Every structure is written in structure tokens, then in C-alpha cells.
């Protein structure tokens, strides 16, 4: 892996001004993406996963959004300082995105081929015939059969899996350095999910693009990712390589996510949901944002009054934002005793 990240997000904070007050959707978020690696960003709905990457692409509407702080560096440039015209040259060429629902992302009144043609021509001076040949090649590469005919069809004429493949073809048209996949398999059945994920993995491996995979599915994270960012209430609460996160979690929220999911590799007596609900980002709780739902904190005063910093946990590069992360073994043991399932492998 290269020593220099392709994309570096530093201290990013994004607020939304609403009639009810200021909503802090992303609060001091930092992480890097290196060539050829896949970074998984996981968390519940409303945790700030998508807002952060939309800000990377310059797609966050301002207003109502306001970028309060931060830098997003790509190739030595701070993307937050670029004009809209400059960002249009970055989007699709250096950073591309595969959205959650291809049916709402594709233009329903344009053929699939024309949309891929545009993705090529907006960044490359080629003729219509050359662009169409490239579109056919891209669809063939992503496993769409009879690609020439599919180019002449409209999105509603394709299956969900084919539409998502077309979106991946558009995203990879200019061999971007960074690919963002935002819940790319949510609307697909399980068989097609596996095919699409394998396709993403293959295409990014060929180009050595850095990938950000946004999901709520820890199974996808375990299978595809090299590093993991766990977000809660707009902040990063834990980060580390995928082995560290799954074998030695160091934040009670991460433990809660793992305990609430069914498993195929072990006999689980029961699942344990995380109690309560995510906090309102309009009126977040004082101190640690997770403390109202946290059994490890157990209402301790420090948790209620002092927001924990993201600090080194037990291995190189493993960070956790918890005042009592060294006590996490007790919480893991409690969850394992309750569910009858082993969550970690750290002894």
C-alpha cells in the first residue's frame, strides 16, 4: 500500500440550518483512503455516512448545509476550496460514485447508452461513435449481455441488477482514482448483491482505485473491506483494520452492532438490540453521544459530561472514542453470555 493517501478527509464538520435549529450532521470526521484499498463506513441511518461523502463530491446543498470546518485533500488540492466548475472536472473523472438506487439516479427519458456516452464525453474529447464504442465495452466489462442492444434501452427496460451494473459502468468510465459506493446493493436480491459486489471488487482491483463502501451491513464490511470507519451521531467512534474491528472491538457501539446481527457461523440463542434510539442531531446529549444507550458507561458522570476523543486503542492504527475502552472486555463477555455467541477472538 502507498504511504500517501489518495483522499484525505480532515476535521470535516457539516451543519444543516433548519426551521427547528442547527443540525450537526457531520462533526469533526477524519479518515484516509489509500490506493487499492476498500474503506468501509458503517453506522445506523442518520449517522452522517452519506453526508460526508456527498460533501467530498461537492453535492451537499449549500444552503441549507454549511461546511463548518475541515479539509478534503485529493492530489494536493483541497476540494472544499474549488469552484463548482473545477469540481465538475473532478466528479466522474477523479472521484466517482455509485448511488443506492439506480432507478432514481439514472435519467428515465434517456437511453442507458446515451447516459454512459455523456459520462465519457464530458471528460474526454471523443466522437459520438467512439463514445458509444466505449459504452458498449464498459457494459460488456461489467457483465451486461448483448451490450449493444442494452445501450439503446431505457432504464425501466433493465432489471435492477442490470441498472446497477450500468451505474458501475458509468462510474468507472474514466477510471477514477476514488470510487464511492453508497449502499450499492440495498435494492437488490441476495444473488444479484453478490454479483454486484464481486464486480466492484474486480473493477477497483484492476484500476487500483481507492474505494469507500458505505453500508449498514457488517457482513459486507467483513467480506470486502480492508479498514473500517464506525460512525455514530455524526462522529467517528471507532476505526481500524477490519481484523481489529471484528476480533477486538473497542467501542460499545461497535459491540452492539455486532450483537444485533444474526450469524451463520455460530449458534446464537438470541439477538440483543441496542437499547433506545439514535439521538436527535438537533439536540444531541451532552458528553458522549452514545451514553444514553450505553451499558458500559452505566450513567457514569464522565460519560454524561465529557465527549471522548478518538484515541489509540490496543493495536497500531486502531482508534476508539470511549472513555472506558479498556473495560470493553467486560461488555463483550456480558453480550456473549446473553446471546450465547462469541463476538471476538481476542481471548
Buried (B, 14 or more C-beta within 10 A) or exposed (E): EEEEBBBBBBEBBBBBEEEEEEBBBBBBBBBBBBBBBBBBBBBBEBBBBBBBBBBBBBBBEEEEBEBBBBBBBBEEBEBBEBEEEEBBEBBBBBBBBBBBBBBEBBEEEEBBBBBBBBBBBBBEEBEEEBBBBBBBBBBBBBBBEEBEEBBEBBBEEBEBBBBBBBBBBBBBBBBBBBBBBBBBBEBBEEEBBEBBBEBBBEBBEEBBBBBBBBBBBBEBBBBBBBBBBBBBBBBBBBBBBBBBBBBBBBBBBBBBBBBBEEBEEEEBEEEBEBEEEBBEBEEBBEBBBBBBBBBBBEEBEEBBEEBBEBEEBBBEEBBBBBBBBEEBBEBBEBBBEEBEBEBBEEE
